Amino acid sequence: MAELKTFILAATREKLDILDKKHEELDDDTLFGMQIDDIGLDSLRLLELVMEIEQELSIELSEADFSNLMTLNELADLAAGS
């Protein structure tokens, strides 16, 4: 699970850099616990993140699985359970 969280954090921070969001001052635990909307990931960026996770882990998550996610922690739990 630690490797999964590291991957999710790196991919999320990369997307936030592209969006020019201020995230450097947030530690990993804070970022994982924040609401996805508050982080600055819109639905397109979230979908891109999910697709990266699916590719990295060779899993498939349905839209119903990830459409109600509120935090990156929930996303990590969902991916780990697949």
C-alpha positions as CSV (number, residue, x, y, z in Angstrom):
1,M,0.0,0.0,0.0
2,A,2.9,2.4,0.7
3,E,4.1,2.1,-2.9
4,L,0.6,2.7,-4.2
5,K,0.3,5.9,-2.0
6,T,3.7,7.1,-3.3
7,F,2.6,6.6,-6.9
8,I,-0.7,8.4,-6.3
9,L,1.0,11.3,-4.5
10,A,3.6,11.7,-7.3
11,A,0.9,11.6,-10.0
12,T,-1.3,14.0,-8.1
13,R,1.5,16.5,-7.5
14,E,2.4,16.3,-11.2
15,K,-1.1,17.2,-12.1
16,L,-1.2,20.0,-9.6
17,D,2.0,21.4,-11.1
18,I,0.4,21.4,-14.5
19,L,-2.6,23.3,-13.0
20,D,-0.2,25.6,-11.2
21,K,-1.8,24.8,-7.8
22,K,0.0,25.5,-4.6
23,H,0.7,22.2,-3.0
24,E,4.3,22.2,-2.0
25,E,3.5,23.3,1.6
26,L,1.1,20.3,2.1
27,D,2.6,17.2,3.6
28,D,1.6,13.8,2.2
29,D,-0.9,12.9,5.0
30,T,-2.6,16.3,4.6
31,L,-2.9,15.9,0.9
32,F,-4.3,12.4,1.2
33,G,-6.9,13.5,3.7
34,M,-8.1,16.6,1.7
35,Q,-11.2,16.6,-0.4
36,I,-10.3,16.0,-4.0
37,D,-12.1,19.2,-5.0
38,D,-10.1,21.2,-2.4
39,I,-6.9,19.8,-3.8
40,G,-7.8,21.2,-7.2
41,L,-8.3,18.1,-9.2
42,D,-11.3,18.5,-11.5
43,S,-13.1,15.5,-12.9
44,L,-10.9,15.3,-16.0
45,R,-7.7,15.3,-13.9
46,L,-9.2,12.7,-11.5
47,L,-10.1,10.5,-14.5
48,E,-6.5,10.9,-15.8
49,L,-5.2,9.9,-12.4
50,V,-7.4,6.9,-12.2
51,M,-6.3,5.8,-15.7
52,E,-2.6,6.1,-14.6
53,I,-3.3,4.0,-11.5
54,E,-5.2,1.4,-13.6
55,Q,-2.2,1.2,-16.0
56,E,0.4,1.1,-13.3
57,L,-1.4,-1.7,-11.4
58,S,-3.0,-3.5,-14.3
59,I,-6.4,-3.1,-12.8
60,E,-9.7,-1.7,-14.0
61,L,-11.9,0.5,-12.0
62,S,-15.4,1.3,-13.1
63,E,-16.7,4.9,-13.2
64,A,-19.2,3.9,-10.5
65,D,-16.3,2.9,-8.3
66,F,-14.5,6.2,-8.5
67,S,-17.2,8.7,-9.2
68,N,-18.1,9.2,-5.5
69,L,-14.5,9.4,-4.2
70,M,-13.9,12.2,-1.8
71,T,-10.2,11.9,-0.9
72,L,-7.0,10.4,-2.2
73,N,-7.1,8.0,0.7
74,E,-10.4,6.6,-0.6
75,L,-8.8,6.3,-4.1
76,A,-5.8,4.4,-2.7
77,D,-8.1,2.1,-0.7
78,L,-10.2,1.4,-3.8
79,A,-7.2,0.7,-6.0
80,A,-5.6,-1.6,-3.3
81,G,-8.9,-3.5,-3.1
82,S,-9.1,-4.3,-6.8
